[in-house]
Amino acid sequence: MEQRTFHGPVTPSLLAEALIAEFDRGEMQAQSVGDGEQILVQIAGRLGQASGGRTALTVQLSKVEDGVLARLGQQEWLGVAASLGTTALWALKNPWSLLGRLDDLAQDLEAIQLTARVWGTLAGAAGSLGAAHQISDRLRRLTCPYCLSANKVGAPSCIACGAPLGPDQPIACPRCGFVWPSRTTVCANCGLSLAGAA
Protein backbone atom coordinates (compact mmCIF):
# COMPACT_ATOMS: atom_id res chain seq x y z
CA MET A 1 0.00 0.00 0.00
CA GLU A 2 1.54 3.29 -1.10
CA GLN A 3 1.16 6.24 1.29
CA ARG A 4 2.08 9.92 1.52
CA THR A 5 1.55 12.69 4.08
CA PHE A 6 0.42 16.21 3.24
CA HIS A 7 1.28 18.66 6.06
CA GLY A 8 -0.67 21.91 6.40
CA PRO A 9 -4.21 23.30 6.36
CA VAL A 10 -5.90 20.38 4.61
CA THR A 11 -8.62 17.92 5.68
CA PRO A 12 -9.66 14.47 4.45
CA SER A 13 -13.00 15.85 3.24
CA LEU A 14 -11.35 18.52 1.06
CA LEU A 15 -9.09 15.95 -0.59
CA ALA A 16 -12.02 13.53 -1.02
CA GLU A 17 -14.02 16.27 -2.77
CA ALA A 18 -11.12 16.90 -5.15
CA LEU A 19 -10.88 13.19 -6.03
CA ILE A 20 -14.61 12.90 -6.66
CA ALA A 21 -14.61 16.03 -8.82
CA GLU A 22 -11.73 14.61 -10.89
CA PHE A 23 -12.86 11.00 -11.28
CA ASP A 24 -16.67 10.88 -11.10
CA ARG A 25 -17.24 11.44 -14.82
CA GLY A 26 -16.93 9.71 -18.17
CA GLU A 27 -15.91 6.06 -17.95
CA MET A 28 -14.96 6.42 -14.25
CA GLN A 29 -17.03 6.70 -11.11
CA ALA A 30 -16.02 7.79 -7.62
CA GLN A 31 -17.73 7.75 -4.24
CA SER A 32 -16.71 8.50 -0.69
CA VAL A 33 -17.53 6.64 2.51
CA GLY A 34 -17.08 8.09 5.98
CA ASP A 35 -16.57 11.63 7.19
CA GLY A 36 -14.51 13.66 9.61
CA GLU A 37 -11.15 12.14 10.40
CA GLN A 38 -11.19 9.16 8.04
CA ILE A 39 -12.68 8.93 4.56
CA LEU A 40 -12.43 6.19 1.95
CA VAL A 41 -12.75 7.20 -1.70
CA GLN A 42 -13.45 4.40 -4.15
CA ILE A 43 -12.59 5.02 -7.80
CA ALA A 44 -13.64 2.48 -10.43
CA GLY A 45 -14.49 2.02 -14.06
CA ARG A 46 -18.24 2.08 -14.62
CA LEU A 47 -20.03 -1.25 -14.84
CA GLY A 48 -20.91 -2.21 -18.38
CA GLN A 49 -18.42 0.19 -19.98
CA ALA A 50 -17.93 -0.39 -23.67
CA SER A 51 -14.19 -1.01 -23.62
CA GLY A 52 -11.25 -2.00 -21.42
CA GLY A 53 -11.08 -3.97 -18.20
CA ARG A 54 -12.75 -2.86 -14.98
CA THR A 55 -10.31 -1.19 -12.60
CA ALA A 56 -10.76 -0.12 -9.02
CA LEU A 57 -8.69 1.78 -6.50
CA THR A 58 -9.40 2.74 -2.88
CA VAL A 59 -7.89 5.90 -1.40
CA GLN A 60 -7.87 6.11 2.41
CA LEU A 61 -7.61 9.68 3.74
CA SER A 62 -6.86 9.95 7.48
CA LYS A 63 -6.43 13.05 9.61
CA VAL A 64 -3.00 13.24 11.25
CA GLU A 65 -1.42 15.99 13.32
CA ASP A 66 -1.37 19.09 11.08
CA GLY A 67 -2.25 17.26 7.89
CA VAL A 68 -3.64 14.24 6.08
CA LEU A 69 -2.18 10.79 5.45
CA ALA A 70 -3.25 9.36 2.06
CA ARG A 71 -2.98 5.62 1.37
CA LEU A 72 -3.72 3.96 -1.95
CA GLY A 73 -5.02 0.41 -1.98
CA GLN A 74 -4.18 -2.11 -4.69
CA GLN A 75 -5.77 -1.78 -8.08
CA GLU A 76 -7.73 -4.65 -9.60
CA TRP A 77 -5.42 -5.49 -12.48
CA LEU A 78 -7.10 -8.73 -13.56
CA GLY A 79 -9.60 -7.10 -15.90
CA VAL A 80 -7.01 -4.77 -17.40
CA ALA A 81 -4.45 -7.57 -17.83
CA ALA A 82 -7.02 -9.82 -19.52
CA SER A 83 -8.09 -7.03 -21.87
CA LEU A 84 -4.46 -6.17 -22.77
CA GLY A 85 -3.75 -9.88 -23.30
CA THR A 86 -6.69 -10.19 -25.68
CA THR A 87 -5.48 -7.17 -27.64
CA ALA A 88 -1.94 -8.65 -27.86
CA LEU A 89 -3.23 -12.03 -29.06
CA TRP A 90 -5.39 -10.46 -31.75
CA ALA A 91 -2.45 -8.30 -32.85
CA LEU A 92 -0.23 -11.40 -33.20
CA LYS A 93 -2.84 -13.15 -35.32
CA ASN A 94 -3.71 -10.14 -37.42
CA PRO A 95 -1.98 -6.77 -36.90
CA TRP A 96 -4.90 -5.03 -38.62
CA SER A 97 -7.16 -6.11 -35.75
CA LEU A 98 -5.51 -3.41 -33.59
CA LEU A 99 -7.55 -0.84 -35.48
CA GLY A 100 -10.75 -2.36 -34.09
CA ARG A 101 -9.41 -2.43 -30.53
CA LEU A 102 -7.98 1.10 -30.26
CA ASP A 103 -10.75 2.13 -27.85
CA ASP A 104 -10.03 -0.90 -25.65
CA LEU A 105 -6.31 -0.19 -25.71
CA ALA A 106 -6.79 3.48 -24.80
CA GLN A 107 -9.09 2.54 -21.89
CA ASP A 108 -6.63 -0.07 -20.61
CA LEU A 109 -3.71 2.38 -20.70
CA GLU A 110 -5.79 4.97 -18.85
CA ALA A 111 -6.55 2.42 -16.13
CA ILE A 112 -2.84 1.64 -15.71
CA GLN A 113 -2.13 5.35 -15.20
CA LEU A 114 -4.86 5.71 -12.56
CA THR A 115 -2.47 5.66 -9.59
CA ALA A 116 -0.36 8.48 -11.03
CA ARG A 117 -3.51 10.51 -11.75
CA VAL A 118 -4.74 10.03 -8.16
CA TRP A 119 -1.39 11.21 -6.68
CA GLY A 120 -1.38 14.16 -9.07
CA THR A 121 -4.91 15.15 -8.07
CA LEU A 122 -4.10 14.87 -4.35
CA ALA A 123 -0.87 16.87 -4.69
CA GLY A 124 -2.63 19.58 -6.73
CA ALA A 125 -5.52 19.88 -4.26
CA ALA A 126 -3.21 19.87 -1.22
CA GLY A 127 -0.92 22.45 -2.85
CA SER A 128 -3.82 24.77 -3.65
CA LEU A 129 -4.78 24.66 0.04
CA GLY A 130 -1.23 25.45 1.20
CA ALA A 131 -0.25 21.89 2.20
CA ALA A 132 2.94 20.12 1.13
CA HIS A 133 5.27 17.29 2.13
CA GLN A 134 7.42 19.66 4.23
CA ILE A 135 6.88 19.67 7.99
CA SER A 136 4.22 22.20 8.97
CA ASP A 137 5.21 25.35 10.85
CA ARG A 138 3.49 24.20 14.05
CA LEU A 139 5.40 20.92 14.01
CA ARG A 140 8.69 22.72 13.47
CA ARG A 141 9.47 22.44 17.16
CA LEU A 142 12.13 20.30 18.73
CA THR A 143 12.25 19.30 22.39
CA CYS A 144 15.65 19.61 23.99
CA PRO A 145 16.63 16.17 25.37
CA TYR A 146 18.32 17.83 28.39
CA CYS A 147 15.89 20.48 29.66
CA LEU A 148 12.73 19.64 27.60
CA SER A 149 12.40 23.21 26.26
CA ALA A 150 10.76 23.73 22.86
CA ASN A 151 13.12 24.94 20.12
CA LYS A 152 12.66 25.75 16.45
CA VAL A 153 13.67 23.05 13.99
CA GLY A 154 17.08 23.97 12.62
CA ALA A 155 18.32 25.67 15.79
CA PRO A 156 21.89 24.51 16.48
CA SER A 157 21.48 24.67 20.25
CA CYS A 158 18.76 24.92 22.89
CA ILE A 159 17.55 28.44 23.61
CA ALA A 160 17.16 27.62 27.31
CA CYS A 161 20.22 25.55 28.28
CA GLY A 162 22.51 25.80 25.24
CA ALA A 163 22.72 22.01 24.65
CA PRO A 164 23.47 20.95 21.06
CA LEU A 165 20.37 19.95 19.05
CA GLY A 166 22.00 18.80 15.79
CA PRO A 167 21.40 15.03 16.01
CA ASP A 168 17.76 15.50 17.08
CA GLN A 169 16.60 17.55 14.08
CA PRO A 170 13.68 15.94 12.20
CA ILE A 171 13.46 15.98 8.39
CA ALA A 172 10.57 15.28 6.04
CA CYS A 173 10.91 13.10 2.97
CA PRO A 174 10.49 15.39 -0.07
CA ARG A 175 8.64 12.65 -2.00
CA CYS A 176 6.12 11.28 0.51
CA GLY A 177 6.19 13.69 3.50
CA PHE A 178 7.01 11.18 6.24
CA VAL A 179 9.00 12.67 9.14
CA TRP A 180 12.24 10.97 10.18
CA PRO A 181 15.16 11.75 12.54
CA SER A 182 18.01 13.59 10.84
CA ARG A 183 20.26 10.52 10.97
CA THR A 184 17.89 8.63 8.63
CA THR A 185 19.54 8.01 5.26
CA VAL A 186 16.67 6.34 3.35
CA CYS A 187 12.93 6.91 3.73
CA ALA A 188 11.48 3.58 4.89
CA ASN A 189 8.10 4.55 3.42
CA CYS A 190 9.04 5.26 -0.21
CA GLY A 191 12.74 4.34 -0.50
CA LEU A 192 14.03 7.81 -1.43
CA SER A 193 17.59 8.68 -0.35
CA LEU A 194 17.44 11.42 2.31
CA ALA A 195 21.12 12.36 2.07
CA GLY A 196 20.37 15.88 0.78
CA ALA A 197 17.11 16.45 2.67
CA ALA A 198 18.64 17.43 6.02
Residue, then its C-alpha position, 0 to 999 in steps of 0.5 A: m500500500e503506497q502512502r504519503t503525508f500532506h502537512g498543512p491546512v488540509t482535511p480528508s473531506l477537502l481531498a475527497e471532494a477533489l478526487i470525486a470532482e476529478f474522477d466521477r465522470g466519463e468512464m470512471q465513477a467515484q464515491s466517498v464513505g465516511d466523514g470527519e477524520q477518516i474517509l475512503v474514496q473508491i474510484a472504479g471504471r463504470l459497470g458495463q463500460a464499452s471497452g477495457g477492463r474494470t479497474a478499481l482503487t481505494v484511497q484512504l484519507s486519514k487526519v494526522e497531526d497538522g495534515v492528512l495521510a493518504r494511502l492507496g489500496q491495490q488496483e484490480w489489475l485482472g480485468v485490465a491484464a485480460s483485456l491487454g492480453t486479448t489485444a496482444l493475441w489479436a495483434l499477433k494473429n492479425p496486426w490489422s485487428l488493432l484498429g478495431r481495438l484502439d478504444d479498448l487499448a486506450q481505456d486499458l492504458e488509462a486504467i494503468q495510469l490511474t495511480a499516477r492521476v490520483w497522486g497528481t490530483l491529491a498533490g494539486a488539491a493539497g498544494s492549492l490549500g497550502a499543504a505540502h510534504q514539508i513539515s508544517d510550521r506548528l510541528r517545526r518544534l524540537t524538544c531539547p533532550y536535556c531540559l525539555s524546552a521547545n526549540k525551532v527546527g534547525a536551531p543549532s542549540c537549545i535556547a534555554c540551556g545551550a545544549p546541542l540539538g544537531p542530532d535530534q533535528p527531524i526531516a521530512c521526505p520530499r517525495c512522501g512527506f514522512v517525518w524521520p530523525s536527521r540521521t535517517t539516510v533512506c525513507a522507509n516509506c518510499g525508498l528515497s535517499l534522504a542524504g540531501a534532505a537534512 
